[in-house]
Amino acid sequence: MKEITTDEVKDLLEQDKDVKLIDVRETDEVAQGHIPGATNIPLGLLEFRENELDKNEEYIMVCRSGGRSGKATQFLKERGYNVQNMVGGMLAWDGPTE
């Protein structure tokens, strides 16, 4: 599974790169703080909402600690999506939140 560090994600955002973040935490967790611009698709709904994603885009999966996003990364990778897991999740994130 492809992985990316929180520092690498922060660098991409600071460079105004077109970063597609998918936060797979539950909506109440996301409401407590998320990376600006991240799309919330809870892990339990991912199989029902994967049609919202484009197989030609690259996605970075985010969760609290990296476990759920790892599962999401594997799930989407098996279906032909270009995805990577943000290691450490929001617990390791020290960048901006909203």
Secondary structure, 3 states (H helix, E strand, C coil): CCEECHHHHHHHHHCCCCCEEEECCCHHHHHCCCCCCCEECCHHHHHHHHHHCCCCCEEEEECCCCHHHHHHHHHHHHCCCEEEEECCHHHHCCCCCC
